[in-house]
């Protein structure tokens, strides 16, 4: 009996059929999102496609997370828009290139795993804040109006923008088209499975484009410049802006947010499949390489995108070939059919991003989080509100600071047990962690002890005693002893007693 050897193609690419089919699905999901994110970021639509192409052909080929798909993300839209408005489009390439270099360095230094130590509440609050600002800004685009610059102004001006939109034919048509796009996205998952073989974002944009053409609606459409005309590497003079503190702060914000979003996305994608787990440091380097190339091309920054990644897994992808092929399809579209972009209505893209922004606001999980962990829920809300009220970078810093304070407060649990037998000394036992955060509580309890009775203070149950607490306890003991009672007898913490005994051992030996 003879065995026929498998062909070289099948042996080298055993899952080509599944990966090929999945790549088409991811391409159809990514296409409207790439264009929508670019338009919302205030840059040419083609630059969104460039970032998607680099995410497939560069990051897709590298090791890290085998099924995660990268490209322009709604989560960075607000930050990109602010950066382009403040520093100009040429500076965007410098920002993205430097972000990529920093990510490569962090990956090489094996810092990727430490992003998992960032409070989940801060990250969710960051995404919620981005989602709120994104929704507010894109509602103006859906109404055919210009959005104010600050987050609070965007929210405050929405009623007036709605009144103005319904007062004109163009505004009404634009708003109805945007609302229709959101409605299609919401209802699409309830349609029969055969219909849902077409990705929701593509169907929504396709139907909106068809409606605009059939009814000749007076709505704005995407401006097409051409792929080569849109790709503008940053001029050498733009690198001089790196001396600006504002630009450096923006780069830090890009780096932290893009890295955290990518690695949290990787953790989520790992839960969707049974294949190889993510190598976080390698994935961070893959993201860095992609962003470095995007920076050289003057394109948008990239992150791993959970929507595309989930679509990739659900479509049956088995290897990284699917995400590489999706980059090939984006490249072919950008090279051969770029004029089709000019037919896409801006309100339809705004609807896509309003829907994406709404997914970033975890309303349902926030209610459950408030019941179980109110402190974490508070961090999430404060981070989100700070991003809307102030800015992205400051909002994230406020959230991180609040998370650190909460952790320090919870770590400083302390218990004071007082035993008073009515005669003899009062015995006070302190256990836990004595830090300055709990100092008022400790002193209030000790000062309430009888002044005319001797006190024995047992600190042996303390795991940690900081300098502020030690000084305060010594001062209290001196004051208590000054009232004519016996001096307070203090039993030192175990570690301090062991250290003292170890220090006296050489003297005894001598």
C-alpha positions in Angstrom: 0.0 0.0 0.0 1.5 3.3 -1.0 1.0 6.6 0.7 0.7 9.7 -1.3 2.8 12.6 0.1 0.9 15.8 0.8 1.7 18.6 -1.6 4.1 21.3 -0.4 1.4 24.0 -0.3 -0.9 22.0 2.0 1.9 20.9 4.3 3.2 24.4 4.6 -0.2 26.0 4.9 -2.5 23.4 6.4 -5.2 26.0 7.4 -5.1 28.1 4.3 -8.8 27.6 3.5 -9.9 28.8 6.9 -7.4 31.7 7.0 -8.4 32.8 3.5 -12.1 33.0 4.4 -11.4 34.7 7.7 -9.2 37.3 6.0 -12.0 38.4 3.8 -14.3 38.8 6.7 -11.7 40.9 8.6 -11.1 43.0 5.5 -14.8 43.8 5.2 -15.0 44.7 8.9 -11.8 46.8 8.8 -12.5 48.8 5.6 -15.2 51.1 6.9 -13.5 51.4 10.3 -10.2 52.4 8.8 -11.9 55.1 6.7 -14.1 56.2 9.6 -11.3 56.6 12.1 -9.2 58.6 9.7 -12.0 61.0 8.8 -12.9 61.4 12.5 -9.2 62.0 13.3 -9.1 64.9 10.8 -6.7 63.3 8.4 -7.1 62.0 4.8 -9.2 58.8 4.6 -6.4 57.0 2.8 -4.1 57.3 5.9 -6.5 55.0 7.8 -6.1 52.4 5.0 -2.3 52.8 5.2 -2.4 52.0 8.9 -4.6 49.0 8.3 -2.3 47.8 5.5 0.8 48.1 7.8 -1.1 46.4 10.6 -1.6 43.4 8.3 1.7 43.2 6.4 4.1 44.3 9.1 2.6 43.7 12.5 0.7 40.7 11.1 3.9 38.9 10.1 5.6 39.4 13.5 5.3 37.1 16.6 3.2 38.0 19.6 -0.5 37.3 19.4 -1.2 35.0 16.4 -4.9 35.9 15.9 -4.9 39.5 17.0 -5.5 42.1 14.2 -4.0 45.6 14.3 -5.0 48.8 12.6 -6.3 52.4 13.3 -8.5 52.3 16.5 -11.4 54.4 17.6 -9.8 54.6 21.0 -7.0 56.9 19.7 -9.3 59.0 17.5 -9.7 61.8 20.1 -6.0 61.9 20.9 -5.0 62.0 17.2 -7.5 64.7 16.4 -6.2 66.9 19.3 -2.5 66.3 18.2 -3.2 67.2 14.6 -5.1 70.3 15.6 -2.3 71.4 18.0 0.9 70.4 16.2 -0.2 69.9 12.6 -0.3 66.9 10.3 3.5 66.7 9.6 4.1 66.3 13.4 1.8 63.3 13.5 4.4 61.2 11.7 7.0 62.2 14.3 4.6 61.3 17.2 3.7 57.9 15.8 7.3 57.1 14.8 8.6 58.0 18.3 5.8 56.0 19.9 6.8 53.0 17.8 10.5 53.3 18.9 9.4 53.5 22.5 7.3 50.4 22.2 10.2 48.6 20.6 12.4 49.6 23.4 9.9 48.6 26.1 9.4 45.2 24.4 13.1 44.6 24.2 13.4 45.5 27.9 10.6 43.0 28.6 8.2 45.6 30.0 5.2 44.3 28.1 4.0 42.0 30.9 3.9 45.0 33.4 1.1 46.6 31.5 -1.1 43.8 32.9 -0.4 45.5 36.3 -2.3 48.6 35.3 -5.6 48.9 37.1 -8.4 47.5 34.9 -10.7 50.2 36.2 -8.3 52.9 34.9 -8.1 51.3 31.5 -11.9 50.9 31.3 -12.4 54.4 32.5 -9.9 55.6 29.9 -11.9 53.8 27.2 -15.2 55.1 28.6 -13.9 58.7 28.5 -12.7 58.3 25.0 -16.0 56.8 24.0 -18.0 59.7 25.5 -15.8 62.3 23.7 -16.0 60.3 20.5 -19.8 60.0 20.6 -20.2 63.7 21.4 -17.8 64.7 18.5 -19.3 62.4 16.0 -22.9 63.5 16.7 -21.8 66.8 15.3 -20.5 65.1 12.2 -23.7 63.1 11.9 -25.6 66.4 12.0 -23.3 68.0 9.4 -22.0 70.6 11.9 -18.5 71.6 13.2 -17.8 70.2 16.7 -16.4 72.5 19.4 -12.8 71.7 20.6 -13.2 70.8 24.3 -15.1 67.9 25.7 -17.5 69.9 27.9 -18.2 72.3 25.0 -19.0 69.3 22.8 -21.6 68.0 25.2 -23.1 71.4 26.1 -23.5 72.3 22.5 -25.4 69.2 21.4 -28.9 70.5 21.9 -28.2 73.6 19.8 -26.6 71.5 17.1 -29.7 69.2 17.0 -32.0 72.2 16.7 -29.9 73.7 13.9 -29.7 70.3 12.1 -33.5 69.8 12.0 -33.9 73.4 10.8 -32.3 72.7 7.5 -32.8 70.1 4.8 -29.1 69.2 4.6 -28.8 68.9 8.4 -31.9 66.8 8.6 -30.8 64.4 5.8 -27.4 64.1 7.4 -28.8 63.3 10.9 -31.3 60.8 9.5 -28.6 59.0 7.6 -26.4 58.8 10.6 -29.2 57.6 12.9 -30.1 55.0 10.2 -26.5 53.7 10.2 -26.6 53.3 14.0 -29.9 51.5 13.8 -28.6 49.1 11.2 -25.6 48.3 13.4 -27.8 47.7 16.4 -30.4 45.5 14.6 -27.9 43.6 12.4 -27.1 41.0 15.0 -30.8 40.1 15.3 -31.1 39.2 11.6 -30.8 35.7 10.2 -27.4 34.1 10.1 -27.3 34.1 6.3 -27.7 37.9 6.2 -25.1 38.4 8.9 -22.4 36.8 6.7 -22.0 40.4 5.6 -20.3 42.3 8.4 -22.5 44.9 10.1 -20.3 47.9 9.6 -19.9 47.2 5.9 -23.7 46.6 5.5 -24.5 49.9 7.4 -22.1 52.0 5.3 -23.2 50.2 2.0 -26.9 50.9 2.7 -26.2 54.5 3.7 -24.2 55.1 0.5 -27.0 53.5 -1.6 -29.6 55.6 0.1 -27.6 58.8 -0.4 -27.2 58.0 -4.1 -30.8 56.9 -4.8 -32.4 59.8 -3.0 -29.7 62.3 -4.0 -29.3 63.4 -0.4 -27.4 66.7 0.2 -24.8 65.2 2.6 -21.0 65.5 2.8 -19.0 62.6 1.4 -15.4 61.4 1.9 -12.7 63.5 0.1 -10.4 61.4 -1.9 -6.8 62.5 -2.5 -5.2 59.3 -3.7 -2.9 56.9 -1.8 0.4 58.3 -2.9 -0.7 61.9 -2.4 -1.8 61.2 1.1 1.3 59.4 2.3 3.6 62.2 3.4 6.7 61.2 5.5 7.4 63.8 8.2 10.0 66.4 7.1 13.2 66.6 9.1 12.2 70.0 10.4 9.2 68.4 12.2 11.6 66.4 14.5 12.7 69.7 16.1 9.3 69.7 17.8 10.5 66.9 20.0 12.0 69.6 22.2 8.4 70.7 23.0 7.1 69.5 26.4 3.6 69.4 24.9 4.6 67.1 22.1 6.6 64.8 24.5 3.5 64.6 26.7 1.4 63.6 23.7 4.0 60.9 22.7 3.9 59.5 26.3 0.0 59.4 26.1 0.1 57.7 22.7 2.6 55.1 23.9 0.9 54.2 27.2 -2.7 54.2 25.7 -1.8 52.3 22.5 0.3 49.7 24.4 -2.2 49.2 27.2 -5.1 48.9 24.7 -3.2 46.4 22.5 -2.1 44.2 25.4 -5.5 44.2 27.1 -7.0 43.3 23.7 -4.5 40.5 23.5 -5.7 39.1 26.8 -9.3 39.3 25.7 -8.5 37.5 22.4 -6.7 34.8 24.2 -9.9 34.0 26.0 -11.7 33.5 22.6 -9.5 30.7 21.2 -7.5 27.6 22.3 -4.4 28.4 20.2 -1.0 29.7 21.3 -1.1 32.3 24.1 0.2 35.9 23.6 3.8 36.6 24.2 3.3 40.1 25.6 6.8 41.4 25.1 6.9 40.2 21.5 3.5 41.6 20.8 4.6 45.0 22.2 7.6 44.9 19.8 5.3 44.0 16.9 3.1 47.0 17.7 6.2 49.2 17.9 7.4 48.0 14.5 4.0 48.7 13.0 3.8 52.2 14.5 7.4 53.0 13.5 6.5 52.2 9.9 3.2 54.2 10.1 5.2 57.1 11.5 7.6 57.0 8.6 4.7 57.1 6.2 2.9 59.9 8.1 -0.1 57.6 8.8 -2.3 57.1 11.8 -1.1 55.2 14.9 -2.1 51.6 15.3 -3.3 49.4 18.1 -4.7 45.9 18.3 -8.4 46.2 17.6 -10.7 43.9 19.5 -13.6 44.2 17.0 -11.4 43.0 14.1 -9.6 40.5 16.3 -12.9 38.9 17.5 -14.2 38.8 13.9 -11.0 37.0 12.9 -11.4 34.4 15.6 -15.1 33.9 15.0 -14.6 33.6 11.2 -12.4 30.5 11.9 -8.9 31.9 11.5 -6.2 29.4 12.7 -2.9 31.2 12.0 -1.5 34.7 11.4 -2.0 34.2 7.7 -5.5 35.6 8.0 -4.4 39.0 9.3 -1.6 39.2 6.7 -4.1 38.5 3.9 -6.5 41.1 5.2 -3.7 43.6 4.8 -3.2 42.4 1.2 -6.9 43.0 0.5 -6.7 46.5 2.0 -3.7 47.3 -0.2 -5.4 46.1 -3.3 -8.5 48.1 -2.5 -6.5 51.3 -1.9 -4.5 50.8 -5.1 -7.3 49.7 -7.4 -10.6 51.1 -6.1 -9.8 54.3 -4.1 -12.4 56.4 -6.0 -15.2 54.3 -4.3 -14.4 56.1 -1.1 -15.8 59.3 -2.5 -19.3 57.9 -2.5 -19.3 57.1 1.3 -21.4 59.7 3.3 -19.6 61.3 6.3 -22.8 60.8 8.5 -22.6 57.0 7.9 -19.0 57.0 9.1 -20.0 59.1 12.1 -22.7 56.5 12.9 -20.2 53.8 12.8 -18.0 55.6 15.3 -20.9 56.6 17.5 -21.8 52.9 17.8 -18.1 52.0 18.4 -17.9 54.8 21.1 -21.0 53.4 22.8 -19.3 50.0 23.1 -16.4 51.7 25.0 -18.8 52.9 27.8 -19.4 49.9 30.1 -22.8 50.9 31.4 -24.0 47.4 32.4 -20.8 46.2 33.9 -20.4 49.5 35.8 -23.7 48.8 37.7 -22.4 45.3 38.7 -19.0 46.8 39.6 -20.6 49.4 41.8 -22.4 46.7 43.8 -19.4 44.5 44.3 -16.4 47.0 44.2 -17.6 50.6 44.7 -14.0 51.8 44.9 -13.1 50.4 41.5 -16.3 51.8 40.0 -15.4 55.3 41.4 -12.0 55.1 39.8 -13.6 54.2 36.4 -16.1 57.1 36.6 -13.5 59.7 37.8 -11.1 58.7 35.0 -13.8 58.9 32.4 -15.2 62.3 33.6 -11.6 63.7 33.9 -10.9 62.8 30.3 -14.1 64.5 29.2 -13.5 67.6 31.4 -9.8 68.1 31.0 -7.9 66.0 28.5 -6.8 62.4 27.7 -3.4 62.5 29.3 -4.4 64.3 32.5 -7.5 62.1 32.9 -5.4 58.9 32.7 -2.9 60.4 35.3 -5.8 61.3 37.6 -7.1 57.8 37.3 -3.8 56.2 38.0 -3.2 58.4 41.0 -6.6 57.5 42.4 -5.9 53.8 41.9 -2.6 54.1 43.8 -4.3 56.0 46.7 -7.0 53.3 46.8 -4.5 50.5 46.9 -2.4 52.2 49.6 -5.6 52.8 51.7 -6.7 49.2 51.4 -3.1 47.9 52.1 -3.1 49.9 55.4 -5.7 47.8 57.2 -5.1 48.0 61.0 -6.9 46.7 64.0 -6.6 47.9 67.6 -7.8 45.6 70.3 -8.0 47.0 73.9 -8.2 44.6 76.9 -9.1 46.4 80.2 -9.6 44.0 83.2 -10.6 46.9 85.5 -7.4 46.6 87.4 -3.7 46.7 86.4 -2.4 47.9 83.1 -4.6 48.5 80.0 -3.4 46.2 77.2 -3.6 47.5 73.6 -2.8 45.2 70.7 -2.1 46.7 67.2 -2.1 44.4 64.2 -2.0 44.8 60.4 -0.2 47.7 58.6 0.4 50.9 60.4 0.8 53.7 57.8 0.3 57.5 57.9 -3.1 56.9 56.1 -4.5 55.3 59.3 -2.7 57.5 61.8 -5.7 59.6 62.8 -7.7 56.5 63.6 -4.8 55.0 65.6 -4.2 58.1 67.7 -7.9 58.8 68.4 -8.2 55.3 69.8 -5.0 55.5 71.9 -5.9 59.0 73.3 -9.2 57.6 74.4 -7.5 55.2 76.9 -7.6 56.2 80.6 -4.9 58.7 81.4 -4.5 57.5 85.0 -3.8 53.9 84.2 -0.5 52.2 82.9 -0.7 51.0 79.3 1.1 48.1 77.6 1.2 48.7 73.8 1.9 45.5 71.9 3.1 46.1 68.3 4.2 42.5 67.7 1.2 41.9 65.4 2.2 44.7 62.9 3.5 43.6 59.5 4.6 47.2 58.7 5.2 50.3 60.8 6.2 53.4 58.8 8.2 56.3 60.2 5.3 58.6 60.6 3.4 56.1 62.7 6.4 55.2 64.8 7.1 58.8 65.6 3.5 59.5 66.5 3.3 56.5 68.8 6.5 57.5 70.6 5.1 61.0 71.1 1.8 59.6 72.4 3.7 57.3 74.8 5.7 60.2 76.2 2.6 62.3 76.7 0.7 59.5 78.4 3.6 58.8 80.7 3.9 62.5 81.6 0.6 62.3 83.5 2.3 60.6 86.5 1.5 57.1 85.4 4.0 54.3 84.8 5.8 54.6 81.4 4.1 53.0 78.5 5.6 49.5 77.9 6.0 48.9 74.2 6.5 45.5 72.6 8.2 46.1 69.2 7.1 44.5 66.0 8.5 41.0 65.3 10.8 42.2 62.5 12.2 45.1 64.5 12.8 42.9 67.5 14.6 40.3 65.3 16.7 43.0 63.8 17.6 44.4 67.2 18.5 40.9 68.5 20.7 40.3 65.4 22.5 43.5 66.0 23.4 42.6 69.6 24.6 39.1 68.7 28.2 40.2 67.8 28.5 42.2 71.0 27.5 39.1 73.1 29.9 36.9 71.1 32.7 39.3 71.9 
